[in-house]
């Protein structure tokens, strides 16, 4: 069985790259684990994940804090907000299917958009909290 974070990341990647309206905003299925050297703006990267044991006395579980990054340039902050809203709408409270685990919940905890220093790029940060349990 894969680690629950692997399952979760794969399911999030699939949900985002299969959404036609998000793909249209990005100009293609531009969701990356890490930024390719020649990626054109806008695009998304899957950022840091922290996992904490969320087990009880009777059940196993894990809490995941996931960070997604939106990178935009030509459309400025408005484009960044539009992409962030689309991602949040797609993932917040989503019933994503995981292989070997059950997603108890997935909630947006934090969002920020800012212009990167010494750059014309805008950076959107979305932090989600998820809880997973292994399937019985």
C-alpha positions in Angstrom: 0.0 0.0 0.0 1.3 3.4 -0.9 1.9 6.1 1.7 -1.3 8.2 2.2 0.5 11.4 1.1 1.4 9.7 -2.2 -2.3 8.6 -2.7 -3.5 12.1 -1.8 -1.0 13.9 -4.1 -1.9 11.6 -7.0 -5.6 12.2 -6.5 -5.1 16.0 -6.3 -3.0 16.0 -9.4 -5.6 14.0 -11.3 -8.5 16.2 -10.1 -6.7 19.4 -11.1 -5.4 18.2 -14.5 -8.7 16.8 -15.5 -10.7 20.0 -14.8 -11.4 21.7 -18.2 -12.0 25.1 -16.7 -8.7 25.1 -14.7 -6.8 23.7 -17.7 -8.2 26.5 -19.8 -7.0 29.1 -17.3 -3.5 27.5 -17.2 -3.3 27.1 -20.9 -2.9 23.3 -20.6 -2.6 20.7 -17.8 0.3 22.6 -16.2 0.4 21.1 -12.7 3.9 20.1 -11.7 5.6 18.4 -8.8 8.5 20.8 -9.4 8.7 23.6 -11.9 10.2 22.6 -15.2 13.0 25.0 -16.3 11.1 26.4 -19.3 7.5 26.4 -17.9 5.4 29.1 -19.4 3.1 31.1 -17.1 0.7 30.5 -15.5 1.2 27.1 -13.9 0.8 25.3 -10.5 3.3 23.4 -8.5 2.7 21.0 -5.7 4.7 22.2 -2.7 5.6 21.1 0.7 3.6 18.4 2.6 3.8 17.8 6.3 2.2 14.7 7.8 1.3 14.2 11.5 0.0 11.0 13.1 -3.7 11.5 13.7 -4.3 8.0 15.2 -6.7 7.4 18.1 -6.6 4.6 20.6 -8.7 2.5 18.2 -8.1 3.9 14.6 -5.1 4.8 12.5 -5.1 8.1 10.7 -2.9 10.9 9.3 -3.2 14.7 9.1 -1.6 16.2 6.0 -0.8 19.9 5.5 -0.4 20.4 1.7 0.8 23.5 -0.1 0.0 24.4 -3.7 1.6 27.3 -5.5 0.1 29.3 -8.3 2.6 31.1 -10.6 1.3 33.8 -12.9 2.7 36.8 -14.8 0.8 38.2 -17.8 -2.6 38.6 -16.1 -1.2 39.8 -12.8 -2.8 39.4 -9.4 -6.3 39.1 -10.9 -5.2 36.0 -12.9 -3.6 34.6 -9.8 -6.8 35.1 -7.8 -8.9 33.5 -10.5 -6.7 30.4 -10.6 -6.6 30.2 -6.8 -10.4 30.4 -6.7 -10.7 27.6 -9.2 -8.2 25.4 -7.3 -9.9 26.1 -4.0 -13.4 25.4 -5.5 -12.2 22.1 -7.0 -10.4 20.8 -3.8 -12.2 22.3 -0.8 -14.4 19.5 0.7 -13.7 17.3 -2.4 -14.5 13.6 -2.1 -11.3 12.4 -3.8 -10.8 8.7 -4.2 -7.6 7.3 -2.8 -6.0 4.0 -3.4 -5.8 2.2 0.0 -7.0 5.1 2.1 -10.1 7.0 2.9 -10.1 10.8 2.7 -12.0 12.0 5.8 -11.8 15.6 4.8 -9.9 18.2 2.7 -10.3 21.8 3.6 -8.6 25.0 2.6 -6.9 26.6 5.6 -5.0 29.5 4.1 -4.6 31.5 0.9 -2.3 34.3 0.0 -1.4 36.1 -3.3 1.6 38.4 -3.6 4.1 39.8 -6.2 7.5 38.2 -6.0 10.3 40.5 -5.0 12.6 41.4 -7.9 10.2 39.8 -10.4 7.1 40.5 -12.5 5.6 37.1 -11.4 2.7 36.8 -9.0 2.7 33.9 -6.5 -0.4 32.4 -5.0 -0.2 30.1 -2.0 -2.9 27.7 -1.0 -2.6 25.5 2.1 -5.0 22.6 2.6 -5.5 20.3 5.5 -6.5 16.7 4.9 -7.2 13.8 7.1 -6.8 10.2 5.9 -7.5 6.8 7.3 -6.3 3.4 5.9 -9.0 1.3 4.3 -10.0 -1.7 6.5 
